[in-house]
Amino acid sequence: MNDSSWDAPAGSGRGGPHQGPAPAGPAHEGRPAAQTRPMPIVPDVPAGGFQDDHGRGAAHPSGPLFRDETPHEHPQEPMTSRTPPPPPAPPAPRQKKSAGRNLGAAIGVGVGLGAVIIASLYIWAPAFVGVIAVAVVVGLWELTSRLQERKQIKAPLVPLAIGGAAMVVAGYVRGAEGAWVAMALTALAVLVWRMTEPPEGYLKDVTAGVFAAFYVPFLATFVALMLTADDGPERVLTFLILTVVSDTGAYAVGWRFGKHKLAPRISPGKTREGLVGAVTFAMAAGALCMQFMIDDGAWWQGLVLGLAVAASATLGDLGESMIKRDLGIKDMGTLLPGHGGIMDRLDSLLPTAPVVWLLLALFVGTG
């Protein structure tokens, strides 16, 4: 131990346990020194309070004496180690599958259209031909309007509407030959009508016009051809039932069990499970309709008919979905609440009409 640390002037109070002057001489040097605990040196407090090691203001001398004390005027940040963990977030509620449309409105509109069709079909057949003609004209208006809005393609509506209605009537009155003649005259009228405007875009306009004439009124004419048979109302009703049942089966099964996409780039909502449902429902309905509604029909013919209807209805739906995807729209119109436009209901009916007419002609004839 360094003895010089004990050398201090008299009266300083730092040399021993008492306050008197330390006696000089060997007697003092031989006495053992009492061990005392050194007093902490308190630094001068600068103006503005203490500073911590990082230069930040520390606690003021008048602040809390203990770490646990937190005055209201100087709140401290809560310590991380003492902050309780946040409660776990409640599990998100499971969302129900959405049908994508107003189901109530769709059912109401479907029932209303069905009542009009059945009433006109069985009360007076020419009235049903008028219903077909009106649906054709509205469908042509929707299609040509969307083509002009989205692609600047001006397919002439006037010759299409007149020729389309005439095509349906000619098919009912004159049969297949009348329908073909009306189709040819409608295409010619489209070519001539477009000549009254500047030549820019002529080719794409008339091409779209001829396509529209074939896609909407010509295919719809096969429904009028079915009506000319002796059991014409039953054939038309079988055609409508099978198409609707196919669409309903595809929708119901696909919505409930659909997992594998059928054509995701064309129609993401359609699934392979839905296609199985369409085939199953349509074949069952076809067997019943051919057995009990069609003269000289057999149940096995209904199975074949149902399978063909499911295939043609699905392809027709995909075909119009392809057109709408190219145009960048969801529906062709808004005329039918819950359904979209007329063309959104004709999409599966139009390509199915010639398929049903042909198979019925092969199975039981055209009479």
Buried (B, 14 or more C-beta within 10 A) or exposed (E): EEEEEBEEEEEEEEBBEEEEEBEEEEEEEEEEBEEEEEEEEEEEEEEEEBEEEEEEEEBEEEBEEEEEEBEEEEEEEEEEEEEEEEEEEEEEEEEEEEEEEEEEEBEEBBEEBEEEBBEBBEEEBEEBBBBBBEBBBBBBBBBBBBBBEEEEBBBBBEBBBBBBBBBBBBBBEBBBEBBBBBBEBBBEBBBEBBEEEEEEBBEBBBEBBBBBBBBBBBBBBBBBBBBBBEBBBBBBBBBBBBBBBBBBBBBBBBBEEBEEBBBEEBBEBBBBBBBBBBBBBBBBBBBBBBBEBBEEBBEEBBBBBBBBBBBBBBBBBBBBBBBBBEBEBEBBBEBBEBBBBBBBBBBBBBBBBBBBBEBBBEBBEBE
